[in-house]
Amino acid sequence: PAIAARYRLLSGLDDACDLRSVAERARAGDFLATSAIEEGAHILGLALGGLLNVLDPEALIVGGGVTKLDQIWWPAFEAALRANALPGPARIALQRAELGDDAVLAGAAWLALTEHQHP
């Protein structure tokens, strides 16, 4: 929602666009749509890069709708994530979630099955 809101602000449009429509506009050559997506990717990359320095995990799995933006979103995200001078973000294994949008559903189902089993 933040990327779509940023696009509306940059473009001055009042229509009810979502991430999918912003992505379609970016793929069609809309510079402002591309800018909004790249800006969102950059901000998230910087934020997660800082968090990686604190937590120092072995991998970062990224899911959600933004990962479907491929070459519009991912390069800006990864560059910002790895721009931090500390070693955590520079070496972390970065992957897209294999289950895509179904990851949350699969996790919820697994949790329901494992947490509520009777002995």
Number of C-alpha atoms within 10 A of each C-alpha: 9 12 22 21 18 19 22 20 13 13 14 9 11 9 7 9 15 15 19 14 13 23 23 14 15 19 15 11 11 14 13 18 27 21 18 25 27 20 17 19 25 21 15 17 23 20 13 18 25 18 15 22 16 10 9 15 13 12 14 16 10 14 18 14 11 18 19 16 16 9 11 20 22 19 14 19 23 19 15 19 26 20 13 17 10 13 12 22 28 17 11 17 12 14 12 14 15 11 12 14 14 13 14 13 11 12 11 12 12 11 11 11 11 10 9 8 7 6 3
